[in-house]
Amino acid sequence: MNTSSDIWFAFARTFSMLFLVLALLVLAFYLLKKFSTARGVKGNKDFIKVLCVHHLSPKEKLVLLDVLGDTILIGVTPANISKISSLEKQIDLSGRKNESSSNFSEFLTQKMKNPFKHTDNDVLGKEERE
C-alpha cells in the first residue's frame, strides 16, 4: 500500500512548488515597486518640487511648489487642497541672503499684500496718534 504515501508525497511537493512560485512572485513585485519609486518611473527627473512649507496650524499649511518651472502657492487643509496664487517671478530659497531675495514669510506678505505687516515706524506712529 505505497500508493497512499506516494499521493501525500506528490501533494506536499505540488504545494511546496506552488508556495515557492508565489513567494518569488511577491518578491519580484516588491523589488519592482521599490526600485521604480526610488528612481521614478521616467528616470530621476523631479517634475514637482516642494520649495517651502509653512504650517499655519497642525492640520493647515501653505506649500510653495515648483511644477515644471512654474511656481504655485497652494493651501492644504484636511478637507481640500486649493490653489492660492501662481507666481511669475523665480524665487531663490537656497538660504543665501541677497538684495532681491528674502525669507518666505516676507515674500508671502508682499505677494498677498498683507496690511498687518508693521515696522517700528508704524507702531510709533499709532502710539503718537492715540
Rosetta silent file (secondary structure, phi, psi, omega in degrees, C-alpha in Angstrom):
SEQUENCE: MNTSSDIWFAFARTFSMLFLVLALLVLAFYLLKKFSTARGVKGNKDFIKVLCVHHLSPKEKLVLLDVLGDTILIGVTPANISKISSLEKQIDLSGRKNESSSNFSEFLTQKMKNPFKHTDNDVLGKEERE
SCORE:     score description
SCORE:     0.000 S_00000001
   1 L     0.000   51.957  177.373    0.000    0.000    0.000 S_00000001
   2 L   -79.651  -13.045 -177.555    2.623    2.518   -1.057 S_00000001
   3 H   -64.365  -33.562  178.651    0.120    4.394   -3.182 S_00000001
   4 H   -66.551  -43.740  179.213   -1.229    6.272   -0.175 S_00000001
   5 H   -71.027  -32.967  177.353    2.207    7.567    0.839 S_00000001
   6 H   -66.673  -36.389  179.161    3.039    8.398   -2.788 S_00000001
   7 H   -66.786  -44.718  179.092   -0.093   10.534   -3.096 S_00000001
   8 H   -65.685  -35.149  177.648    0.743   12.508    0.071 S_00000001
   9 H   -67.354  -42.647  177.821    4.321   12.988   -1.124 S_00000001
  10 H   -65.890  -38.682  177.495    3.114   14.275   -4.521 S_00000001
  11 H   -61.928  -46.499  179.690    0.577   16.535   -2.755 S_00000001
  12 H   -64.596  -40.973 -179.950    3.300   18.035   -0.499 S_00000001
  13 H   -66.273  -39.232  179.347    5.675   18.506   -3.444 S_00000001
  14 H   -65.295  -46.716 -179.456    2.977   20.244   -5.510 S_00000001
  15 H   -71.407  -29.822  175.762    2.031   22.697   -2.752 S_00000001
  16 H   -68.899  -37.655  176.314    5.658   23.402   -1.894 S_00000001
  17 H   -67.944  -40.127  176.198    6.329   24.342   -5.531 S_00000001
  18 H   -61.083  -44.522  177.779    3.173   26.490   -5.570 S_00000001
  19 H   -62.005  -41.060  179.426    4.359   28.242   -2.386 S_00000001
  20 H   -64.263  -42.894  179.381    7.827   28.795   -3.926 S_00000001
  21 H   -65.927  -43.388  178.197    6.355   30.298   -7.118 S_00000001
  22 H   -64.732  -39.516  177.680    4.048   32.613   -5.149 S_00000001
  23 H   -63.796  -41.786  177.329    6.929   33.707   -2.876 S_00000001
  24 H   -66.019  -36.659  178.037    9.081   34.528   -5.919 S_00000001
  25 H   -66.076  -45.031  178.021    6.203   36.460   -7.476 S_00000001
  26 H   -63.350  -42.056  177.997    5.655   38.531   -4.306 S_00000001
  27 H   -63.122  -41.075  178.896    9.412   39.190   -4.073 S_00000001
  28 H   -64.354  -43.032  178.009    9.546   40.292   -7.723 S_00000001
  29 H   -65.648  -38.491  178.228    6.631   42.727   -7.232 S_00000001
  30 H   -63.410  -46.838  179.713    8.212   44.109   -4.052 S_00000001
  31 H   -66.201  -37.117  177.658   11.553   44.726   -5.772 S_00000001
  32 H   -63.735  -43.531  178.844    9.848   46.243   -8.800 S_00000001
  33 H   -66.415  -42.856 -177.855    7.900   48.664   -6.616 S_00000001
  34 H   -64.514  -45.459 -177.016   10.930   49.579   -4.510 S_00000001
  35 H   -79.855  -25.744  178.615   13.239   50.310   -7.431 S_00000001
  36 H   -75.618  -33.870  178.577   10.636   52.023   -9.625 S_00000001
  37 H   -82.047  -23.466 -179.400    9.699   54.571   -6.929 S_00000001
  38 H   -70.316  -39.815 -179.080   13.295   55.227   -5.882 S_00000001
  39 H  -101.348  -10.021 -174.318   14.332   56.479   -9.320 S_00000001
  40 L    87.206  154.870 -176.283   10.952   57.498  -10.641 S_00000001
  41 L   -70.569  -38.216 -178.094    9.174   55.835  -13.497 S_00000001
  42 L   -98.847   16.806 -177.947   10.671   58.099  -16.177 S_00000001
  43 L   114.293 -158.574 -175.596   14.125   58.395  -14.581 S_00000001
  44 L  -101.171   40.765  179.205   15.455   60.741  -11.949 S_00000001
  45 L  -100.323  131.678  177.179   13.562   63.885  -13.027 S_00000001
  46 L   -98.633  108.354  179.322   11.536   65.772  -10.474 S_00000001
  47 L   -81.478  -28.768  178.494    8.538   67.314  -12.203 S_00000001
  48 E  -124.171  122.849  178.787    7.085   68.579   -8.921 S_00000001
  49 E  -121.506  137.062  175.057    9.369   70.038   -6.250 S_00000001
  50 E   -88.895  113.153 -178.830    8.318   71.309   -2.838 S_00000001
  51 E   -81.706  -42.071 -176.158   10.153   74.606   -2.367 S_00000001
  52 E  -160.472  149.002  176.498    8.829   75.538    1.060 S_00000001
  53 E  -128.424  130.378  178.265    6.148   74.562    3.590 S_00000001
  54 E  -123.489  113.863 -177.755    4.690   76.996    6.128 S_00000001
  55 E   -82.762  124.789  177.360    2.458   75.453    8.812 S_00000001
  56 E   -90.331  -38.087  175.975   -0.445   77.651    9.851 S_00000001
  57 E  -151.323  177.224 -177.662   -1.907   75.165   12.324 S_00000001
  58 L   -57.737  -27.773 -177.724   -1.374   71.449   12.983 S_00000001
  59 L  -117.665    5.954 -178.873   -3.600   70.472   10.047 S_00000001
  60 E  -127.909  137.633 -179.388   -3.338   73.527    7.788 S_00000001
  61 E  -154.154  160.658  172.759   -0.343   74.681    5.785 S_00000001
  62 E  -106.926  135.484 -178.290    0.827   76.693    2.817 S_00000001
  63 E  -126.248  129.120  177.088    3.017   74.910    0.296 S_00000001
  64 E  -101.255  118.160 -174.539    5.158   76.603   -2.351 S_00000001
  65 E  -115.123  151.078  169.249    5.635   74.253   -5.326 S_00000001
  66 E  -114.252  109.819 -178.123    7.697   74.290   -8.493 S_00000001
  67 E  -113.966  105.298  179.868    5.747   72.423  -11.178 S_00000001
  68 L    50.692   40.872  177.326    7.671   72.159  -14.471 S_00000001
  69 L    92.618  -11.695  177.074    9.195   75.603  -13.894 S_00000001
  70 E   -94.987  136.213  178.845    6.006   77.325  -12.705 S_00000001
  71 E   -97.919  125.211 -174.593    5.865   78.424   -9.067 S_00000001
  72 E  -128.716  135.490  174.838    2.499   77.775   -7.417 S_00000001
  73 E  -104.035  123.168 -179.700    1.290   78.566   -3.890 S_00000001
  74 E  -123.744  153.601  174.309   -1.327   76.123   -2.571 S_00000001
  75 E  -108.075  133.003 -177.203   -3.241   75.837    0.689 S_00000001
  76 E  -119.604  122.996  174.684   -3.652   72.392    2.241 S_00000001
  77 L  -127.640  169.634  177.214   -6.372   71.602    4.790 S_00000001
  78 L   -62.194  -27.430 -176.650   -7.897   68.286    5.875 S_00000001
  79 L   -85.870  -35.942 -176.647  -10.928   68.989    3.679 S_00000001
  80 L  -159.115  173.739  173.388   -9.268   70.168    0.447 S_00000001
  81 E  -124.013  125.839 -176.968   -6.261   71.465   -1.441 S_00000001
  82 E  -131.293  144.593  177.601   -6.703   74.796   -3.195 S_00000001
  83 E   -80.751  126.273 -179.385   -4.528   76.898   -5.454 S_00000001
  84 E   -95.884  -47.594 -175.150   -3.975   80.335   -3.946 S_00000001
  85 E  -154.785  152.830  172.145   -1.633   82.002   -6.392 S_00000001
  86 E  -115.491  125.840 -172.222    0.580   81.384   -9.381 S_00000001
  87 E  -102.580  136.420 -178.942    3.858   83.278   -9.242 S_00000001
  88 L   -87.144  -36.183 -173.142    5.685   84.605  -12.297 S_00000001
  89 L   -81.189  136.410  176.073    8.995   85.518  -10.662 S_00000001
  90 L   -73.929  141.875 -174.973   11.572   82.812   -9.931 S_00000001
  91 L  -114.650  136.468  175.132   12.460   82.562   -6.241 S_00000001
  92 L  -102.647  103.748 -179.558   15.859   81.754   -4.740 S_00000001
  93 L  -107.957   32.022 -175.723   15.200   79.881   -1.489 S_00000001
  94 L   -78.182   -7.290  178.934   18.713   78.491   -1.132 S_00000001
  95 L   100.241  -11.613  177.697   19.306   80.318    2.134 S_00000001
  96 L   -82.006  130.957  179.725   21.740   82.879    0.731 S_00000001
  97 L   -89.758  128.285  168.560   20.696   86.424    1.511 S_00000001
  98 L  -140.213 -177.504 -172.888   20.981   88.993   -1.249 S_00000001
  99 L   -69.834  -31.650 -175.172   19.110   92.157   -2.082 S_00000001
 100 L   -86.660  -21.602 -177.369   16.499   90.595   -4.352 S_00000001
 101 L  -110.377  150.446  177.645   15.545   87.599   -2.193 S_00000001
 102 L  -138.911 -177.164 -179.086   14.054   87.499    1.280 S_00000001
 103 L   -76.116  171.135 -171.384   12.593   84.856    3.548 S_00000001
 104 H   -64.859  -41.142 -176.857    9.345   83.094    2.785 S_00000001
 105 H   -66.333  -37.796  176.789    7.126   84.979    5.224 S_00000001
 106 H   -67.140  -40.166  178.321    8.232   88.362    3.853 S_00000001
 107 H   -63.964  -43.884  179.910    7.703   87.162    0.313 S_00000001
 108 H   -64.610  -38.357  178.564    4.261   85.804    1.185 S_00000001
 109 H   -63.924  -42.950  178.323    3.362   89.063    2.912 S_00000001
 110 H   -65.985  -41.150 -176.290    4.371   91.075   -0.144 S_00000001
 111 H   -69.057  -38.764 -178.207    2.546   88.732   -2.514 S_00000001
 112 H   -88.537   -4.885 -179.905   -0.674   88.687   -0.506 S_00000001
 113 L    53.597   55.721 -177.260   -0.397   92.434    0.289 S_00000001
 114 L   -73.511  120.706  179.901   -0.980   91.821    3.988 S_00000001
 115 L   -76.712   -7.633 -176.568   -1.934   95.080    5.759 S_00000001
 116 L   -88.809    3.188  178.223   -0.882   93.679    9.157 S_00000001
 117 L   -78.120  116.370 -176.763    2.841   93.889    8.455 S_00000001
 118 L  -111.340  145.307  169.396    4.160   96.522   10.860 S_00000001
 119 L  -109.996  175.144 -179.889    7.526   98.188   11.083 S_00000001
 120 H   -62.894  -34.181  179.513    8.853  100.091   14.072 S_00000001
 121 H   -66.824  -37.352  179.298    7.797  103.382   12.473 S_00000001
 122 H   -65.729  -40.121 -179.210    4.204  102.180   12.077 S_00000001
 123 H   -66.805  -43.558  178.245    3.949  101.190   15.742 S_00000001
 124 H   -64.832  -37.114  179.253    5.367  104.508   16.892 S_00000001
 125 H   -64.228  -37.860  179.265    3.022  106.352   14.567 S_00000001
 126 H   -68.900  -39.935 -179.354   -0.031  104.602   16.069 S_00000001
 127 H   -66.663  -36.950 -179.917    1.075  105.327   19.631 S_00000001
 128 H   -69.585  -33.409 -179.452    1.602  109.007   18.852 S_00000001
 129 H   -69.051  -32.422 -175.795   -1.865  109.258   17.256 S_00000001
 130 L   -81.629    0.000    0.000   -3.613  107.842   20.332 S_00000001
